[in-house]
Amino acid sequence: MRAIALAVWLIISAGLPVAAQEAVFIIRHAEKELSGADPSITKAGKLRAAAWAKMLRHVGLDVVFTSDAKRTRQTGEIIAASLGLPLHARNRADTAGLTDTLSFDHEEDVVLIVAHAETIPGILQNLGVSGNIKVSQADFANLFIVAQPGSDKARLLRLQMP
């Protein structure tokens, strides 16, 4: 936990403008049921979401965004409720709209986005991260932290939940 707080402090303190968004945290939804058009998270998924809340409790989050899929909403609801944060669900396909909302309505907030393996790379790209980021469908333990999102100085830190 202290390693995450230190990593966040290091990337945030490296020359951010005062009025810019400090950081965007991105995780994939927790483990989901294997059937259904809009599956729920599993018992293991609920435990993982609670672990994310515990892990992120000291990083200064202001708001949680999820997609409109049940599994991201459930993951985000557990985290938001645990941390006393507002939660906003957005259309899963509108990653550009999400990025616009962050830059216009949450420009001074520290934001958590609960997304999908296939949408995380696009969100990162929209936030100014370059490179080919891939997220496995079997991986639920990645934490992506973007400092200076939306700028040409955007930096990515990728961690794994222990």
N, C-alpha and C positions, 0 to 999 in steps of 0.2 A: 504494500500500500504506500509506504513512504517513497518507494522507487517511482511510483506513478506521480505522486505529488512533486517530487524533485524534478522528474522529467518534464512535467507540465511547466513548472516554474522556470526551468532553463530555456525551454523553447519560447515561452511567452515573454520572458524578460530580455530577449535578444533583439531589442530595438523596435518594439511595437509602437506605432503612433498611439497617443493617448485616447483618441476617439474611435479607434478601430475595434472590430470584434476581436476579442482576445483569443478564443479557441473554439473549435468545433470538435466534439467527440462523436465518433460513429461506431456503433456496434451492429452486429447482425442480430436479428431476433433470436430468442432462445429456442431450444429443441422443440420440434413440432410433431404432432401426430402425422402418421404416414399416409393417411387417407382423407378424402374430402376435398371439396373445391376451395374451402377457406378454413384450413385446419387450425385447431387450438394448439397452444403449447402443452407439452407433457408435464408430468410431475417433475421430471428432471429439469425441464425448461423453467418451471416456476422457481425451483431451487437456484438455477443459474441466474435468473433475473434478480432474485434476492441477493445473490452474491455480487452481481454488478452494482446494485444499490449500495451495498456495504463498501465495495471497492471505490466507488465514485463519490462517497459522501463528503469528502473534504476537498474536492477540486473546484468548488464554487459554481456548480451548475445553476442556471437561472430558469431553464425551460427545457422540456422534452418534446421532440417531434417524432411522430411515427408515420408509417404509411397507413392506408385505410384497411389493410389486411388484419384479420383477427390476431394472428400470431405476433405481429409487431405491436399492435395496440395492447395486447395482454402483457407483453414484455415491458413496454413503456409504462403501463399503468402500475405495475408492481414497483418499478423504480421511482416513478413520480410520486406515488402515494408514500413510499418509504422516506423520500427526501422532502416532501411537502412542496412539490413543484407543479406548475401548470403543464398540461399535456395537450398537444394539438395534433390531430390526425390529418394527413394530406393525401391526395391522390398518388398512389404508388408510381404511376408512370410520369408524373410531372416533377422530375428532379430539377429542371431549370426553374420552375415556379417556386420550389422549396428554397433554392439558392437565392432567388430574388427576395423572398420573404425574409430570409436571414439577413441579407445585406440592407434591406430597407426598414424592417420592423424590429430587428434584434441585433442591430449593429454593435451594441455595447454589451451584449450578453454572452455568457458561456453556455453553449448549446449542446445537448445530447440528441443525436439522431439515431433512432432504431430503424434499421433498413433491412434490405435483402441482399443475398450474395450477388445477385445480378444487377442491383442498383447502386451498390456501394462504389464500384469503379467510376460510374458516371457522376455521382455526387462529389467524389474526390476531384475529378477533373473539373467540374463546375466551380469548385472552391480554389482552383489554381494549382492543384498538385499535378506534376507531370510524371510520366512513366506509365508503365503497363501494370496496373494493380489487378491481381486476381484473387478471388475469394472462393474457396472450395464450398460446395454444397454440404460437405460433411463437417465443416469447421464453424463452431459457434463461439470460439474463444478469442477472436481478434478484437483489439481495441485500436482504432485509428484516431490519432489526435492531429488536427491541422491547426497550426499557428499561422497567424496573418492570412486567414482565408480570403480569397478573392483578390489577392495582390500578386504581383510578380515575385514576391518574396515568400510565398506560401511554403511552409515546411511541414513535412509529414513525419510523424513518429508512429510506428506500428509496434504494438505490444501484444503479448498473449497472456490471457488469464491463466494463472497457475492451476 
